[in-house]
Structure formats: C-alpha cells, structure tokens
Amino acid sequence: MNTRRLLLKSLLFAGIALLVPAVTWLLGGFLGLLPTDVAAIAGYSGLRVIGSVAVGGCLLAAIGSAAI
C-alpha cells in the first residue's frame, strides 16, 4: 500500500512541476515577455506545445491526487 501512495504522490509532484513553469511561460508569452517560438516542434505553434505540457501536468496532478 505504501508503494501505491508513493507513486500517487510522485505523480502529483511531477504534474505540479510541469504545470507551474508551463503556465508561467504561457502567461509570459501572452503578455509578450517571453518568447514562445523556441518551443515550436515539427511546425506546431510554440503556444500549442507549451499548452500541451500544461494539460499533461494537470492530468498527472489529477491522477496523483486520486484517493481511490
């Protein structure tokens, strides 16, 4: 049971660790303070890539916060 709890806690922290910088970068990009072009991958917009990282962080944090 402790292994499961450790896994969920790790997922929660990993999700938050992805979410915070991605949201900061998105807000900075919207305000014109940070460049988003450097995150462009395979022709996709940098905002789309950064937003995808933020969504992935939200999903990991949601899974990690599950108390099933």
C-alpha positions as CSV (number, residue, x, y, z in Angstrom):
1,M,0.0,0.0,0.0
2,N,2.9,2.4,0.7
3,T,4.2,1.8,-2.9
4,R,0.9,3.0,-4.3
5,R,0.8,6.0,-2.1
6,L,4.4,6.9,-3.1
7,L,3.5,6.5,-6.8
8,L,0.5,8.8,-6.5
9,K,2.5,11.4,-4.5
10,S,5.2,11.3,-7.2
11,L,2.7,11.8,-9.9
12,L,1.2,14.7,-8.1
13,F,4.5,16.4,-7.6
14,A,5.6,15.7,-11.2
15,G,2.3,17.2,-12.5
16,I,2.8,20.3,-10.5
17,A,6.4,20.5,-11.6
18,L,5.2,20.5,-15.2
19,L,2.3,22.8,-14.7
20,V,3.9,25.7,-12.9
21,P,6.6,26.5,-15.5
22,A,4.3,25.9,-18.4
23,V,1.6,28.3,-17.1
24,T,4.3,30.9,-16.3
25,W,5.6,30.6,-19.8
26,L,2.2,30.8,-21.3
27,L,1.3,33.9,-19.4
28,G,4.7,35.4,-20.3
29,G,4.1,34.6,-23.9
30,F,0.6,36.1,-23.9
31,L,2.0,39.3,-22.4
32,G,4.9,39.4,-24.8
33,L,7.5,39.0,-22.1
34,L,8.8,35.5,-23.0
35,P,9.3,34.0,-26.5
36,T,7.2,31.1,-27.4
37,D,8.8,30.4,-30.8
38,V,11.6,28.4,-29.2
39,A,9.0,25.7,-28.2
40,A,7.8,25.1,-31.7
41,I,8.1,21.4,-32.6
42,A,7.5,20.0,-36.1
43,G,5.8,23.1,-37.3
44,Y,3.3,23.3,-34.4
45,S,3.0,26.6,-32.7
46,G,5.0,27.1,-29.5
47,L,1.9,28.0,-27.6
48,R,0.3,24.7,-28.6
49,V,3.3,22.8,-27.3
50,I,3.5,24.7,-24.0
51,G,-0.2,24.4,-23.6
52,S,0.0,20.6,-24.1
53,V,2.7,20.4,-21.4
54,A,0.4,22.3,-19.0
55,V,-2.5,20.0,-19.8
56,G,-0.3,17.0,-19.3
57,G,0.8,18.4,-15.9
58,C,-2.9,18.9,-14.9
59,L,-3.6,15.3,-15.8
60,L,-0.7,13.9,-13.9
61,A,-1.6,16.0,-10.9
62,A,-5.2,14.8,-11.1
63,I,-4.2,11.2,-11.2
64,G,-1.8,11.8,-8.4
65,S,-4.4,13.3,-6.2
66,A,-6.8,10.4,-6.6
67,A,-7.6,8.7,-3.3
68,I,-9.3,5.5,-4.6
